[in-house]
Amino acid sequence: MNDDDEQLLRGRVYGQDHDQPGPRPGQHDVELVGGPLDGLLLDITDWRQDEIDTGVALPTELGQFGAGGRAVYDPRPGDPGRFHWSGDRP
């Protein structure tokens, strides 16, 4: 991915249509930090606290395993607005 591609991703919401580039009103997002989805936002509006606490493995073709792979993002204590990348998995 080049710098132009990275700029296009910043501020976009993971899984949201490309014609809706940013968050929706009333939506609660966390920023994805590091890894292949760095800079994207993730909508956690309807998540339970236990789901937020355990993090997420998001399907992506941009990670180490290509199509079918997942990028794993976890919350960090003291940083509630971000999920940090912890690796890729098949």
Z-matrix of the N, CA and C atoms (Angstrom, degrees):
N
C 1 1.437
C 2 1.525 1 108.13
N 3 1.329 2 116.71 1 135.34
C 4 1.451 3 119.17 2 179.70
C 5 1.529 4 110.93 3 -95.64
N 6 1.326 5 116.89 4 176.17
C 7 1.466 6 121.73 5 -177.09
C 8 1.523 7 112.52 6 -60.63
N 9 1.342 8 117.63 7 -36.49
C 10 1.460 9 120.43 8 178.51
C 11 1.524 10 111.20 9 -64.40
N 12 1.333 11 116.72 10 -41.24
C 13 1.465 12 120.67 11 177.76
C 14 1.522 13 110.60 12 -62.95
N 15 1.325 14 116.86 13 -42.25
C 16 1.459 15 120.83 14 179.92
C 17 1.525 16 111.07 15 -62.31
N 18 1.319 17 117.63 16 -40.12
C 19 1.465 18 120.85 17 178.85
C 20 1.526 19 111.21 18 -64.78
N 21 1.340 20 116.98 19 -35.63
C 22 1.460 21 120.22 20 178.27
C 23 1.523 22 111.75 21 -65.32
N 24 1.337 23 117.54 22 -33.11
C 25 1.456 24 121.16 23 -178.64
C 26 1.522 25 112.74 24 -75.83
N 27 1.315 26 118.37 25 -33.63
C 28 1.462 27 121.78 26 -175.65
C 29 1.528 28 110.87 27 -57.41
N 30 1.312 29 115.34 28 130.76
C 31 1.454 30 121.20 29 179.06
C 32 1.512 31 114.66 30 83.59
N 33 1.311 32 117.69 31 -6.14
C 34 1.465 33 120.78 32 176.99
C 35 1.522 34 109.20 33 -83.79
N 36 1.301 35 115.48 34 155.94
C 37 1.459 36 120.89 35 179.99
C 38 1.519 37 108.89 36 -99.91
N 39 1.336 38 116.38 37 125.77
C 40 1.459 39 122.41 38 179.39
C 41 1.526 40 109.45 39 -55.18
N 42 1.334 41 116.16 40 130.59
C 43 1.459 42 121.84 41 176.12
C 44 1.512 43 114.75 42 81.75
N 45 1.305 44 118.58 43 -4.77
C 46 1.460 45 121.88 44 -179.56
C 47 1.525 46 109.21 45 -90.70
N 48 1.317 47 117.91 46 148.69
C 49 1.459 48 122.26 47 179.48
C 50 1.524 49 111.03 48 -55.57
N 51 1.321 50 115.60 49 146.56
C 52 1.461 51 121.15 50 -179.12
C 53 1.522 52 112.71 51 -66.57
N 54 1.327 53 117.66 52 -20.65
C 55 1.464 54 119.25 53 178.98
C 56 1.530 55 111.79 54 -80.42
N 57 1.328 56 117.32 55 -4.53
C 58 1.465 57 123.04 56 174.02
C 59 1.523 58 107.44 57 -118.34
N 60 1.317 59 117.37 58 83.81
C 61 1.463 60 120.67 59 -168.52
C 62 1.522 61 116.42 60 -70.30
N 63 1.294 62 119.54 61 -19.10
C 64 1.457 63 119.27 62 -175.75
C 65 1.504 64 112.63 63 -129.94
N 66 1.324 65 115.59 64 -175.80
C 67 1.465 66 120.50 65 -179.76
C 68 1.523 67 112.59 66 -64.65
N 69 1.302 68 115.53 67 153.74
C 70 1.467 69 122.22 68 176.12
C 71 1.522 70 109.11 69 -91.70
N 72 1.320 71 117.99 70 152.85
C 73 1.471 72 120.21 71 176.92
C 74 1.528 73 110.71 72 -57.55
N 75 1.320 74 116.61 73 137.64
C 76 1.458 75 121.88 74 179.08
C 77 1.513 76 114.46 75 81.61
N 78 1.306 77 117.13 76 -1.36
C 79 1.465 78 122.44 77 -178.66
C 80 1.526 79 109.27 78 -85.07
N 81 1.331 80 117.56 79 138.17
C 82 1.470 81 122.21 80 176.62
C 83 1.524 82 108.02 81 -104.91
N 84 1.341 83 115.73 82 115.81
C 85 1.455 84 121.25 83 -176.18
C 86 1.514 85 111.51 84 -116.48
N 87 1.331 86 115.06 85 153.84
C 88 1.456 87 121.94 86 166.75
C 89 1.522 88 106.45 87 -119.13
N 90 1.325 89 116.37 88 151.82
C 91 1.454 90 121.36 89 177.57
C 92 1.517 91 109.48 90 -89.14
N 93 1.328 92 116.56 91 136.59
C 94 1.456 93 121.61 92 175.13
C 95 1.523 94 107.58 93 -87.27
N 96 1.331 95 116.34 94 126.72
C 97 1.460 96 121.87 95 -173.82
C 98 1.522 97 110.12 96 -117.74
N 99 1.326 98 116.49 97 125.35
C 100 1.458 99 122.20 98 179.64
C 101 1.514 100 111.59 99 82.11
N 102 1.308 101 115.27 100 173.16
C 103 1.458 102 121.21 101 176.54
C 104 1.509 103 113.62 102 66.84
N 105 1.331 104 116.32 103 -167.68
C 106 1.458 105 120.92 104 -172.46
C 107 1.529 106 114.77 105 -71.77
N 108 1.320 107 118.02 106 -17.65
C 109 1.463 108 120.85 107 -177.74
C 110 1.532 109 111.96 108 -108.88
N 111 1.316 110 115.88 109 18.81
C 112 1.461 111 122.00 110 -178.53
C 113 1.530 112 111.23 111 -51.66
N 114 1.320 113 115.79 112 130.04
C 115 1.455 114 121.25 113 177.29
C 116 1.509 115 115.09 114 93.59
N 117 1.336 116 117.79 115 -16.07
C 118 1.461 117 119.51 116 175.75
C 119 1.524 118 109.77 117 -74.86
N 120 1.316 119 115.39 118 156.94
C 121 1.455 120 121.50 119 173.11
C 122 1.523 121 108.23 120 -101.18
N 123 1.315 122 116.41 121 151.12
C 124 1.461 123 122.08 122 177.63
C 125 1.522 124 108.26 123 -123.79
N 126 1.324 125 116.76 124 122.50
C 127 1.466 126 122.67 125 -179.83
C 128 1.532 127 109.17 126 -76.80
N 129 1.328 128 116.17 127 115.31
C 130 1.468 129 120.84 128 178.42
C 131 1.531 130 110.97 129 -116.40
N 132 1.324 131 116.47 130 23.25
C 133 1.461 132 122.59 131 -175.38
C 134 1.523 133 112.59 132 -51.91
N 135 1.308 134 118.11 133 -47.25
C 136 1.467 135 121.64 134 -174.07
C 137 1.526 136 113.88 135 -98.52
N 138 1.327 137 117.15 136 11.99
C 139 1.461 138 120.67 137 -178.72
C 140 1.533 139 110.69 138 -78.82
N 141 1.333 140 116.18 139 143.39
C 142 1.463 141 121.84 140 171.35
C 143 1.528 142 108.19 141 -77.58
N 144 1.316 143 117.10 142 159.33
C 145 1.468 144 120.65 143 -178.44
C 146 1.527 145 111.98 144 -60.07
N 147 1.342 146 117.90 145 -37.35
C 148 1.470 147 118.80 146 179.34
C 149 1.530 148 111.59 147 -66.08
N 150 1.329 149 118.30 148 -30.56
C 151 1.462 150 121.05 149 175.73
C 152 1.529 151 110.78 150 -70.06
N 153 1.310 152 116.54 151 -40.29
C 154 1.465 153 121.03 152 177.67
C 155 1.521 154 109.88 153 -64.27
N 156 1.308 155 116.82 154 -41.72
C 157 1.471 156 121.70 155 -177.18
C 158 1.523 157 113.25 156 -66.03
N 159 1.335 158 117.80 157 -28.29
C 160 1.465 159 120.07 158 -177.25
C 161 1.522 160 113.62 159 -93.48
N 162 1.327 161 118.12 160 -10.32
C 163 1.458 162 120.39 161 178.81
C 164 1.511 163 112.12 162 79.33
N 165 1.347 164 115.39 163 -162.79
C 166 1.456 165 119.07 164 -170.93
C 167 1.529 166 110.82 165 -154.10
N 168 1.340 167 115.51 166 149.87
C 169 1.463 168 122.52 167 171.87
C 170 1.529 169 106.41 168 -112.67
N 171 1.330 170 116.37 169 108.93
C 172 1.455 171 121.64 170 -173.39
C 173 1.531 172 111.70 171 -98.41
N 174 1.328 173 117.68 172 128.47
C 175 1.459 174 120.03 173 176.33
C 176 1.534 175 110.42 174 -60.35
N 177 1.327 176 116.13 175 134.48
C 178 1.459 177 121.33 176 176.11
C 179 1.520 178 110.24 177 -158.28
N 180 1.307 179 115.92 178 147.13
C 181 1.466 180 122.00 179 174.17
C 182 1.522 181 110.55 180 -90.05
N 183 1.327 182 117.47 181 -5.97
C 184 1.460 183 121.84 182 -173.76
C 185 1.522 184 113.71 183 -87.31
N 186 1.312 185 118.53 184 -10.18
C 187 1.462 186 121.80 185 -176.34
C 188 1.516 187 113.81 186 -84.70
N 189 1.302 188 114.94 187 -173.33
C 190 1.463 189 124.03 188 -177.22
C 191 1.524 190 112.78 189 -58.04
N 192 1.330 191 118.03 190 -31.74
C 193 1.458 192 121.27 191 -173.46
C 194 1.527 193 113.85 192 -100.21
N 195 1.343 194 117.35 193 4.43
C 196 1.466 195 121.06 194 176.99
C 197 1.516 196 112.00 195 63.03
N 198 1.337 197 115.48 196 -149.95
C 199 1.463 198 121.00 197 -178.72
C 200 1.524 199 110.27 198 -55.40
N 201 1.302 200 116.60 199 132.47
C 202 1.460 201 121.66 200 -178.58
C 203 1.514 202 113.36 201 90.22
N 204 1.325 203 118.09 202 -9.57
C 205 1.455 204 121.26 203 179.31
C 206 1.526 205 112.47 204 -82.15
N 207 1.312 206 114.40 205 168.50
C 208 1.470 207 120.86 206 179.93
C 209 1.523 208 109.57 207 -133.53
N 210 1.315 209 114.69 208 144.00
C 211 1.460 210 121.54 209 173.66
C 212 1.526 211 106.79 210 -103.77
N 213 1.323 212 116.99 211 127.61
C 214 1.463 213 122.19 212 -175.47
C 215 1.532 214 109.06 213 -97.98
N 216 1.333 215 115.57 214 126.94
C 217 1.465 216 122.81 215 179.30
C 218 1.518 217 109.24 216 -126.80
N 219 1.340 218 114.87 217 134.46
C 220 1.464 219 121.25 218 -177.20
C 221 1.524 220 110.58 219 -127.03
N 222 1.344 221 115.78 220 148.21
C 223 1.466 222 118.84 221 174.18
C 224 1.521 223 109.58 222 -69.77
N 225 1.306 224 116.55 223 155.47
C 226 1.459 225 121.79 224 175.68
C 227 1.523 226 108.32 225 -121.08
N 228 1.325 227 118.00 226 134.85
C 229 1.467 228 119.88 227 177.18
C 230 1.529 229 110.16 228 -55.97
N 231 1.312 230 115.76 229 136.64
C 232 1.454 231 121.38 230 178.53
C 233 1.520 232 114.11 231 81.95
N 234 1.322 233 118.11 232 1.83
C 235 1.468 234 121.66 233 -179.08
C 236 1.531 235 108.98 234 -135.68
N 237 1.352 236 118.00 235 64.68
C 238 1.462 237 121.22 236 -171.01
C 239 1.525 238 115.29 237 -67.85
N 240 1.311 239 118.74 238 -16.11
C 241 1.454 240 121.04 239 -178.33
C 242 1.510 241 114.27 240 -91.61
N 243 1.339 242 116.80 241 6.07
C 244 1.467 243 119.84 242 -176.52
C 245 1.520 244 111.34 243 -140.37
N 246 1.327 245 114.74 244 146.54
C 247 1.457 246 122.50 245 167.91
C 248 1.526 247 105.73 246 -112.54
N 249 1.306 248 117.30 247 130.48
C 250 1.452 249 122.44 248 -176.66
C 251 1.528 250 110.72 249 -101.27
N 252 1.326 251 115.58 250 139.99
C 253 1.458 252 122.18 251 -179.95
C 254 1.525 253 110.04 252 -66.41
N 255 1.339 254 115.94 253 134.08
C 256 1.463 255 119.67 254 177.46
C 257 1.522 256 111.87 255 -121.33
N 258 1.320 257 118.20 256 3.34
C 259 1.462 258 121.10 257 175.52
C 260 1.517 259 112.03 258 140.06
N 261 1.323 260 114.36 259 175.81
C 262 1.457 261 122.22 260 177.11
C 263 1.518 262 108.90 261 -112.10
N 264 1.322 263 115.59 262 155.38
C 265 1.459 264 120.19 263 175.01
C 266 1.532 265 109.41 264 -144.70
N 267 1.301 266 115.56 265 156.30
C 268 1.478 267 118.11 266 -178.96
C 269 1.517 268 112.15 267 -70.34
